[in-house]
């Protein structure tokens, strides 16, 4: 059976939360490039606002085995909420302050979950493009340390399973005010707001993510289910229809 589905896995960033419109999300542009190259003719999202790596693992377990035979390429961006749930301890009243053992445990959970996800994709999908995670609070030392550890885990998994890797951490570093919606000082207190926290990429941030991912996409499919690598990438300004709902083949 010919593989024809792009599977986009992630959290609110993949969903496009807070982008000005669907056509400004990174998934819109990536899906468009994938369709133009003939790598897949539809995109399906396994992503939800607020998901961490454990929730994505549970979602993967609900995918019917027969569905995997349709997937030609996957994109993976997960991890931001794993750290955010840990940092919430610093501003949530209670007897459990953040500690080094708690950080180590959370990083260990993330490592286990990420490798479960990566292993499943390596076994089922011809090509998976993985992404590191950017830090919305770069001036908070605990976040710096933990994001560094988590991105090390992502790099190790990408190397182990031979995934093309997009380094979003480097792409955003030093440019957070340009790429993160409502970015302020890059400190913990910025995340303590009850709503409208400076976490998600703005339209410029989505464009940068899309550009980096597209640069890692293969150019063509040699045969059904077999991907040829390429460094070529289409213009990020080209347009095509995208919607996160499930589409049947041939629909536009």
C-alpha positions as CSV (number, residue, x, y, z in Angstrom):
1,X,0.0,0.0,0.0
2,X,1.3,3.4,-0.9
3,X,2.2,5.6,2.1
4,X,0.6,9.1,1.8
5,X,0.2,10.6,5.3
6,X,2.3,13.1,7.1
7,X,1.9,12.6,10.9
8,X,2.6,15.7,12.9
9,X,3.2,15.0,16.6
10,X,3.4,17.6,19.4
11,X,1.7,20.0,21.7
12,X,0.2,23.5,21.4
13,X,3.0,24.7,19.1
14,X,2.1,22.0,16.5
15,X,-1.6,22.8,16.9
16,X,-0.7,26.4,16.1
17,X,-2.0,27.9,19.4
18,X,-1.9,31.7,19.3
19,X,-0.8,32.0,15.7
20,X,-2.6,34.8,14.1
21,X,-4.3,32.4,11.6
22,X,-3.9,28.8,10.5
23,X,-2.0,29.8,7.4
24,X,0.8,31.3,9.6
25,X,1.5,28.1,11.6
26,X,4.7,26.1,10.9
27,X,2.6,23.0,10.2
28,X,0.8,24.8,7.4
29,X,4.1,25.6,5.6
30,X,5.7,22.2,6.4
31,X,2.6,20.3,5.2
32,X,2.5,22.4,2.0
33,X,6.2,21.6,1.3
34,X,5.6,17.9,2.0
35,X,2.7,17.8,-0.5
36,X,4.6,19.7,-3.1
37,X,7.4,17.2,-3.0
38,X,5.1,14.3,-3.2
39,X,6.1,13.0,0.2
40,X,2.5,12.8,1.5
41,X,-0.8,14.2,0.3
42,X,-2.5,14.8,3.7
43,X,-1.5,15.8,7.2
44,X,-2.9,14.4,10.4
45,X,-2.2,15.9,13.8
46,X,-1.5,13.9,16.9
47,X,-1.1,17.0,19.0
48,X,-3.0,19.0,21.7
49,X,-2.6,22.2,23.7
50,X,-1.0,21.3,27.0
51,X,0.3,17.8,26.1
52,X,3.6,16.7,27.6
53,X,5.6,13.6,26.4
54,X,3.6,11.1,28.6
55,X,0.3,12.3,27.0
56,X,1.8,11.9,23.5
57,X,2.9,8.4,24.4
58,X,-0.6,7.5,25.5
59,X,-2.0,9.0,22.2
60,X,0.4,6.9,20.1
61,X,-1.0,3.8,21.9
62,X,-4.4,4.6,20.5
63,X,-3.3,4.6,16.8
64,X,-4.6,1.5,15.1
65,X,-1.8,-0.7,13.8
66,X,-3.1,-0.6,10.2
67,X,-2.9,3.2,10.2
68,X,0.9,3.1,10.3
69,X,1.1,1.6,6.9
70,X,-0.2,4.9,5.5
71,X,2.4,7.1,7.1
72,X,5.3,8.2,4.9
73,X,6.8,11.0,7.1
74,X,6.5,12.3,10.6
75,X,7.5,15.5,12.4
76,X,8.0,15.6,16.2
77,X,8.1,18.6,18.6
78,X,7.4,17.8,22.2
79,X,8.9,18.6,25.6
80,X,8.0,22.2,26.6
81,X,5.2,21.2,28.9
82,X,7.3,18.6,30.6
83,X,9.4,21.4,32.0
84,X,6.6,23.8,32.5
85,X,4.8,21.4,34.8
86,X,7.9,21.2,36.9
87,X,8.4,25.0,37.1
88,X,4.8,25.4,38.2
89,X,6.0,24.2,41.6
90,X,7.9,27.4,42.1
91,X,4.7,29.5,42.1
92,X,2.1,27.1,43.3
93,X,1.4,27.1,47.0
94,X,2.2,23.9,48.8
95,X,4.8,21.9,50.8
96,X,6.7,20.6,47.7
97,X,9.3,23.1,46.6
98,X,11.4,22.4,43.5
99,X,14.5,20.3,44.2
100,X,17.3,18.8,42.2
101,X,15.9,15.3,42.7
102,X,12.6,16.4,41.3
103,X,14.3,17.9,38.3
104,X,16.3,14.8,37.7
105,X,13.1,12.7,38.0
106,X,11.2,14.8,35.5
107,X,14.2,14.7,33.0
108,X,14.3,10.9,33.5
109,X,10.6,10.6,32.7
110,X,11.0,12.7,29.6
111,X,13.9,10.6,28.5
112,X,11.9,7.4,28.9
113,X,8.9,8.9,27.1
114,X,10.9,10.4,24.3
115,X,12.6,7.2,23.5
116,X,9.3,5.3,23.5
117,X,8.0,7.8,20.9
118,X,11.2,7.8,18.8
119,X,11.4,4.0,18.8
120,X,7.8,3.7,17.7
121,X,8.4,6.2,14.9
122,X,11.6,4.6,13.8
123,X,9.9,1.2,13.6
124,X,6.8,2.5,11.7
125,X,7.7,5.5,9.6
126,X,10.3,5.8,6.8
127,X,11.4,9.3,7.8
128,X,10.9,11.3,11.0
129,X,12.1,14.9,11.5
130,X,12.7,15.7,15.1
131,X,13.1,19.1,16.7
132,X,14.8,20.4,19.9
133,X,12.8,22.7,22.1
134,X,13.4,26.4,22.6
135,X,13.6,28.0,26.0
136,X,11.0,30.8,26.7
137,X,12.8,31.8,30.0
138,X,16.5,31.9,29.0
139,X,17.4,34.1,31.9
140,X,16.3,31.6,34.5
141,X,19.2,29.2,35.4
142,X,17.0,26.2,36.3
143,X,15.3,26.4,32.9
144,X,18.6,26.8,31.2
145,X,20.0,23.7,32.8
146,X,16.9,21.6,32.3
147,X,16.3,22.5,28.7
148,X,20.0,21.7,28.0
149,X,19.5,18.2,29.5
150,X,16.2,17.6,27.6
151,X,17.7,18.8,24.3
152,X,20.6,16.4,24.9
153,X,18.1,13.6,25.2
154,X,16.4,14.7,21.9
155,X,19.8,14.8,20.2
156,X,20.8,11.4,21.5
157,X,17.5,9.9,20.3
158,X,17.8,11.5,16.9
159,X,21.3,10.2,16.5
160,X,20.3,6.7,17.7
161,X,17.3,6.4,15.3
162,X,18.9,8.5,12.5
163,X,16.3,11.2,12.5
164,X,17.1,14.5,10.8
165,X,17.3,17.0,13.6
166,X,16.1,20.7,13.6
167,X,17.8,22.7,16.3
168,X,15.1,25.1,17.4
169,X,16.9,25.9,20.6
170,X,19.8,27.5,18.7
171,X,17.4,29.2,16.2
172,X,15.5,31.0,19.0
173,X,18.5,31.6,21.3
174,X,19.1,35.4,21.6
175,X,16.1,36.1,19.4
176,X,13.3,35.3,21.8
177,X,11.9,38.8,21.6
178,X,11.5,38.4,17.9
179,X,10.0,34.9,17.9
180,X,8.0,34.4,21.1
181,X,4.6,36.0,21.5
182,X,4.6,38.6,24.3
183,X,8.1,37.9,25.3
184,X,9.3,40.1,28.2
185,X,12.3,39.5,30.3
186,X,12.9,35.8,29.9
187,X,12.6,35.1,33.7
188,X,10.4,32.8,35.7
189,X,8.1,35.5,36.8
190,X,7.0,35.9,33.2
191,X,5.4,32.5,33.4
192,X,3.6,33.2,36.6
193,X,0.9,35.2,34.8
194,X,-2.5,33.5,35.1
195,X,-3.0,33.7,31.3
196,X,-1.4,35.1,28.1
197,X,2.0,33.7,29.1
198,X,5.0,34.4,26.8
199,X,5.5,30.8,25.7
200,X,4.2,30.2,22.2
201,X,5.9,31.4,18.9
202,X,4.5,34.3,17.1
203,X,4.1,34.3,13.3
204,X,7.8,35.1,12.8
205,X,8.6,32.2,15.2
206,X,6.4,29.8,13.3
207,X,8.0,30.9,10.0
208,X,11.5,30.2,11.4
209,X,10.4,26.7,12.6
210,X,8.9,26.0,9.2
211,X,12.0,27.2,7.3
212,X,14.3,25.0,9.5
213,X,12.0,21.9,9.2
214,X,11.6,22.3,5.4
215,X,15.4,22.5,5.0
216,X,15.5,19.0,6.6
217,X,12.8,17.4,4.5
218,X,13.7,14.9,1.8
219,X,13.2,16.0,-1.8
220,X,11.4,13.0,-3.2
221,X,10.2,9.5,-2.7
222,X,12.2,7.0,-4.7
223,X,9.5,4.4,-4.3
224,X,6.4,4.0,-2.0
225,X,7.6,4.3,1.5
226,X,11.2,4.9,0.6
227,X,12.6,8.4,1.1
228,X,15.6,10.0,-0.6
229,X,17.4,12.7,1.4
230,X,18.0,16.1,0.0
231,X,19.2,19.5,1.2
232,X,17.0,21.4,-1.2
233,X,14.0,23.3,0.3
234,X,11.1,25.2,-1.3
235,X,10.3,28.8,-0.5
236,X,8.6,29.3,2.8
237,X,6.3,31.8,1.1
238,X,4.6,29.2,-1.2
239,X,1.0,28.5,-0.2
240,X,-1.2,25.4,0.0
241,X,-4.2,24.4,1.9
242,X,-3.8,23.0,5.4
243,X,-6.3,22.0,8.1
244,X,-5.7,19.9,11.2
245,X,-8.8,17.7,10.6
246,X,-8.4,14.4,8.9
247,X,-8.7,14.5,5.1
248,X,-9.2,11.6,2.7
249,X,-6.9,11.3,-0.2
250,X,-7.8,13.5,-3.1
251,X,-9.6,16.1,-1.0
252,X,-8.4,19.7,-1.1
